[in-house]
């Protein structure tokens, strides 16, 4: 292990323990790959579940994501971006499956988080869910990544394959559109 750290020391001054495990996985160490997948399994499941809304589909997404990550981990250039990289894989697989089913489902858990822990009635949650489903898919995705996955703007830009300013724009427009949709719905009642 000293050799690995010595070789890697030239690239970056210091790696934390998780990054060293990721580097080993990148170099083909199956045990290290399994370890990082186990450490991230709950996060990956929650990420898949927010899109798929059921256990069976979420587990199927995770299976595909782990397989794809295993096949492609050598392409990961920087261990610091592992979580962003694996998140992108999970989200892309989820979105592919959703496109196949032609639907996007959001959970009540995300809805509660999206409104920053306000105590909502069931009717209000349903109204919010309906409003979210009316949003532009890019706005909705940016809001999910920020408020549910707690990703930074930079991480969201990597996951969505766009600039940070585009992410800021999606989030701003998403919030504005969400407010307009909810306001319109309440006026029509």
N, C-alpha and C positions, 0 to 999 in steps of 0.2 A: 504494500500500500504506500510505503514511503516513496517508491519509484513513481507511482501514479501521481502523487501530490507534487513530487519534484518536477516531473514533466509538465504538469498542468500549471505549476507555479509561474512559469514563464508567460502564460496566457493571461492570468489574473492573479493578483497578489494572494488572495485567500478565498477558499471555497468553504461554505458551511457543510455540515455533515450530510444534509439532504442533497446538496449539489454534487457532492462526491459520489453518493449512491446513484444519482442520475447519470453522472459521467460514466460510471461503471456500466450502467444499463446501455448507454449509447455505444459503448465499446463491445457490447455483446454479452454481458453478464446477465444470464437469465434470472438468477437469484435476486439481483439488484432490481431488475425490472419488476419482478413479482412484489418485492418489498414496496416500491413506490406506488404500484397499483393498489396494494392493500391499504397504504396510508391515505390514498385519495378516493377509496371506493365510495364512501358516504357522500362526499362532495360530487363525484361523478353521477351517482344515482340521483341526487337531488336536482342536479342540472338537467339530466335526462327527463326526470319526472315532471319538471315544470313545463316541458314541451309535450310530453306524451300522456301525462295524467293517469297512467295506470301502470301497475307493477310489471306486468308481462312485457309490454312494449318498452318500458324503461330498461328492464334487464336485457332485452334483446339489443337495444342501443348500446348498452355498456359492453356486452359481448363483442359486438362489431367494433366498437371503439378501442377496446383492449387489443383485439386482433390487429386492427389497423395501426395502432400505436406501436405494437411489437414489431410489425413489419417495417415501419418507417422511422423508428426512434433514431436510427443512425443519421437521419437527415436533420435532426435537431442540433443546431449549432451552439446554442448557449443554454446551459442547464437552468439559468435564472428564469427562462421563459417556458419551462416545462408545464406549469399549471395553465398558462395561457394557451399553449400548444394543445394540450390534451382537452381543454375546454372547447377549443375550436373544433376539434375532431368530434366530440360528443354533440355539440350543437349542429354541426353540418350533417351528421348522420340523422339526428332527430329531424332536422328540417327536410331532409330527403324523404324520410318516412312520412312526414306530415304532407308533403307535396303529393306523395303517392295516395294518401288518404284524402287529400284536398281539404285539410282542416288544421287549425291551430287552436289548442285548448290551453287555457291558463288556469292554474289552481287557485283556490281561495287563499292559500298560504301566500302566494305572490301578491294577490290583491291586497291583503292586509298589510304586507310589507310596503307595497307601492304607495300607500297613503300614510306611511310613517306611523304605524301602530294606532291609528284612530280606532275607537270602538264603533264599528259599523254594524248596522242591522243586516239581516240576511238580504232584505230588499236592496239596500244600498250596495252590498257586495255584488249582487246580480247586476245592478245598474252599472257598476264600475266594470265588471267583466264584459258586459255588452259593449260598453264604450271602448274598452281596450281592443275588442275584436273588430271595431270599426276603424281603428288606426291604420295608417300606412304600415306595412310589415317592418320596414326599417326602423320606424319610430318605436314600434312595439318591442322589437328585438333589443334596441339600445336601452330602453327603459328596463327591460327584464335583466339585462346584463349589469346595469348599474345598481338597481334597487334590490334585486334578488341575489345575484351572484356577487355583488359588492366588488365588481371589477373597477379598476381605475379607467380614466378616459383613454390612456395609452393602451391598456390591455383590451379595451373594447374596440379600439381602432384596429388592433391586430386581429381579433376574432372576426370583426366585420369586414376586414380588408379595405379600410378606408382611412382617411386622415383624422387626426384628433379634432380638427375644426369641424369636419363633417359629423363626427360623433356628438359634439356639443350642439350642433345644429339639429340633429335628429332628436336629442333629448329635449331641447328647448321647444321645438315644434311639436313633439309628442305630448309634452305637458300642456302646451297651449291648445292643441287639438282636443286633448282629453277634457280639458276644462270647458271648451266650447260644446263638445258633444254632451257632456253631463248637464251643462246649463240649458241647452236646447231640450234635452229629455225632460228635465224638471219643469220647464215652461209649458211643455205639451201635456203635462198631467192634469 
